[in-house]
Amino acid sequence: MLLDLSRTISFFLGLLSLCWATLGAFFVPGSSFEERLPIALFRLGVAACACFSSGLLFSLPRRAGRRYQPLISTLPVQLFFWTLAGIAILFLGSWYFDTYPCTTFLSHDCNL
């Protein structure tokens, strides 16, 4: 029972750290990408620690006769990797549209 409770608490702490990392990567008003990048990397590092420690708890077997589950295949670690990929794609896309605001499919006459 204690193992199940600690898994649940660590999973939700991992989710909260991923939300904190996502908010830090995109929703900092008045800052440039160069200022947000170190903050986002630090927050992703903290989220990685939370998700991998939660994954360690998820890899422990519930019963004595069961095998250990690999760390990479646990839900918190997979969720971290999917969130990392999503944040990277969105961050690069927002950097591109901030650097090159006029593209041909948006407007033919850009006078910025």
Stockholm file with secondary structure:
# STOCKHOLM 1.0

chainA/1-112         MLLDLSRTISFFLGLLSLCWATLGAFFVPGSSFEERLPIALFRLGVAACACFSSGLLFSLPRRAGRRYQPLISTLPVQLFFWTLAGIAILFLGSWYFDTYPCTTFLSHDCNL
#=GR chainA/1-112 SS CHHHHHHHHHHHHHHHHHHHHHHHHHCCTTCCHHHHHHHHHHHHHHHHHHHHHHHHHHHSCSSTTSCCCCGGGSHHHHHHHHHHHHHHHHHHHHHHHHHCCCCTTTCSCCCC
#=GC SS_cons         CHHHHHHHHHHHHHHHHHHHHHHHHHCCTTCCHHHHHHHHHHHHHHHHHHHHHHHHHHHSCSSTTSCCCCGGGSHHHHHHHHHHHHHHHHHHHHHHHHHCCCCTTTCSCCCC
//
